[in-house]
Amino acid sequence: MGNNKAIVTMTIGETFQELWRTFCKPGWEKYAHKHGYDIICIDSLIDVSERAMARHMNWQKCLILSQDFSKKYDRIVWVDADILINANNAPSIVDEVPEGMVGAIDVFSSPTPGWFPVALQRYMDITTGSDTFSPNVSMYYKKFGLPDTFDKVVQGGVIVFSPQHRDTLEKTYYEYEQKGGAEWNYEMRPLSFELQKASKVQWLDVRYNMNWSIYKCLFYPFLLLESTLEKERKKALSAACVNAAYHNGYFLHFAGDKSDMLLVNQESSTWTDCKI
């Protein structure tokens, strides 16, 4: 009998595919073997309509439950293809989610509700762009044109689904349009809104989706500043920090800049290897 749960991702383009195959896939396979998951990597767009081609591929995660493979599984875990899984640490994520519910972390609670605004402000201090990402949850939805009904936000990088969630996903895909670029988080705002509107979300331990950019801003902000260290010493310091984060969590998410992903030693089994 085959596995009844799967990890699903999407990689479009050779560069992204190679990054996933080289750095992410080995840890995913170790995790899948340990906990009984299949891994499905979609390497071509599901929807190639004119509308689909005009917006980011991230929207297409909302179509995975319409695919033939989805009928084989009781649980499907969407994982963005820029996430490293620490198979030594991470429990089976579906065990954290009651049947019929969607599992995800709350963006504004990672690493804690108190620390997130601090990290976000630091991130905003060093980046340029619009003010579309508000430290206020209410404004996060309102700026997109959504009601400020909820006080949490589903982070779209790791989500546990079941087949019965297809209607909610496709409602999001077909009824909402993309606003601008990455600063609007593509599908994340409307998907978060619709999942909570359907009363489907089980909030997970934030270690299942740790955003490295946020953790770096909070715990290692010196990595973001001009440094007097020579290049190799700065690289060694960066490596120690990102490996410490890897050992602190289950799934480490490299949204945006992927360069620090290359510094993670996935063969390491203990935080004591994080030496400078």
N, C-alpha and C positions, 0 to 999 in steps of 0.2 A: 504494500500500500504506500502511495506517495505522501508527501508532506501536504498538510492542509492549510499552510500559510506560506506567504511569499513576501520577499522584499522586492520592490519595483522601483526602477529609476529610469531616467532618460538621458542619453548623451547624444548630442547632435554635433557633427563635425569631428574630423580626425583629431584635432588638438584636444578637445574635451574628452573624447573617447580614450585617447592615450593616457591622459591624466588620470582618469578613473581606473583604467586597467592596471596602470603601474602602481598607483599609490593607494587607491581605495579598495579595489576588488579583493586583494589578499586578505585584509582584515574582515571584510564582509563575508568571504567564504569561510573563514575560521568561525565567525559568529554563527553563520547559517548551519554549518556542520554541527556545532555545539548544541544549538537549540531547535534544529529541525525545520529550517526554512529553505525554500527554493529562492534563487535569485533570478530576476528577469530584468535585463537591460534593454530598453527600447532604443534603437539607434536610428529611427526615422520618425518623422512627424506623423501623428495619428490623423490630424486634420491638415490638409494642404489647400484649403480654400483661400480665397483672396483675403477674407477677414482674418483667418488664422495667421497668414503670412505677414500681416501688418502689425501683429503684436507678438510679445515675447513667448518663447516656447514654454515657460513656466505655467502658462494657462492650461497646457495640455495634460497636466496631472489630473485635471478635472474630468478627463475622458477615459482614464484607465479602467474604470469599472464597466465600460461598454465593450471592452476587448474580450475576445474569446477565452484567453487564458484566465480571466478573472472568475470564470464559472467553476474552475477547479478548486478554488480556495475559500475557506471560511473567513480568513483574515488576509488583508493585503496591506503591507506597510510601505507607504511611499517614503523614500529617502532621497534627498537631493544628492547629485553625483559629486558634490564637493565636501563630503562628510567622511571622516575617518571613524571607524568603529573600533573601540577597545574591547576586543572579544574576551580578554582576561577579566575585565571588570563588569561588563554589561550583562544584566539579566535579560531574559526573554521579554521583549517589550509588550507583546500581546497579553502576557499574564497580568499586566497592570491595568488592562482595559476590560470592563465588563462587556458581556455580549450585547451587541446592538449599539454600543457607544463608539464614538470617535475618540482616539487618544492623541493628545498634543500637549506641548508646553505653552504656557502663557508668556509672551514676549516680555511683558512689563514686570514679570516676577523673576527674571533671570539676570543675575544669580539670586537676588531677593527683591521684593518690592521696594525696599529702602535704598538698595545700592544701584538698581537699574537707572534711575534718573541721573545719578552721579556719573555713571559710565556714559550714558547717552549725551550728557552735556559736554563731557570731554571729547567725545566723538564729533559732536557738532562744532566744537571750538577749533578742531584741526582740519575739518573738511569744508569745502565750499559747495554751494548749491542752494537749493530752495529750502523753505521751512516746512516742507510737506510732512515730515516726521515730527510730530509734537510729543513732548514728554507727558502730555496730558492725554489719557486714553480717550476721553470724550471727544477731544479735538482730532485725534487720529482718525476716527470714523467720520466726523462732521466735515473735515476738509475734503473727503472723498465724495461727500454728498449723501452719506448714510446717516440714519438716526443714531444718536449717542445712547443707545439702549444698554450697552454692555460695558463692563469695567475690565474686561480681559481681551487679549488678542491672540488668536491661534497663530503660532509660528509655522509657516508652511513647509519648512524643510524636512520635517519628520512628522508624519501623520499615520495613525493606525485606522484603517477603514474596514468595513464589512460590505458585502454585496448590496445590502439594503440602503446604503448611502449613495447609490448611483444617482437618484433623482436630485438630491441636494447638490451634488457636484455638477451635474449637467445644467441645473438651473443657474448656477453661478457662471458657468462657461457661456451659456447662450444668452443670458439676460443682462450681463454687464459688459461694459467696454473698458479697454485699457486707457488709463490716464497717463500721459507723459512717459517717462522712463523709469529707471531703477528706483528713483527717489519716491515713487508711489507704491513700490513693492508689488507691482504687477497684479496678480490675482489675490494676493494675501488679504487685503482688507475686505473685499466682498465675500470671499470664501469664509473668513473668520466670522463675519456677520451672519451669513446664512447657516453655518453649522451651529452657532449658538442660538439662532432664531428657532432652529429645529430641536433645540434642547438635547443635543447629541454629544456634547463634549465632556470627556473625562480628563481632567487636568493631570498631567504627568510630572514626575520628578524632573527638574530642569536639566539634570545630567544627561537626559536622553536627547538633548539638542542644545549644546553649549556653543554660542556664537563667539568664535575666537576674537573677532573685532571688538566686541563689547568687553570680553574678559581682559583683553590686552589693554584697553583704555582704562579699565578699573584697577587692575592689579599690577600691570607693567607699563604704565604710561610713558616711562622714560624711553621705551623702545620707539616711540613715535616722534621723539624730539631729535634735533641735531645732536650728534655725538662727537666727542673728541677721540673715541676709541678707533683704533685701526680696524679695517674692514673685517678681518678674520676674528678679532676679539668681539666685535659687535655681533657677528654671525653666531659665535659660540654662546653669547649671552642670550640672543634670540632663541637659539635652539634649546637652551636650558629652560627658558620660560614656557615655550610652547609645549615641550615635553612634560613639564609639570602640569600644565592644563590638561593634556591628554590623559595623564594618570589620575587626575581629579574627577574625570567624568566618564561617560559611556560613549556618547556620540559627539565628536568635536567638529563643528561646522565652520568651514572656511568660505563664507559668503563674501563675494567681492575679491579681494586680493588673495591669490592661492599660494604665494611664494613661501609662506611659513609652513605650509603643508609638507613641503619637501624636506623640512628640517626634523620632522617627527620620526623617531626611531621606534617603529612598530614591533621590533623584535624584543624591545625592553619589556620586562614584566614587573618592574618596580620603580617607584618614584626616586629611589636612591641612586638610580642611574643618571638622574638629571644634574650632572656635575658641570661646573665651569672650569 
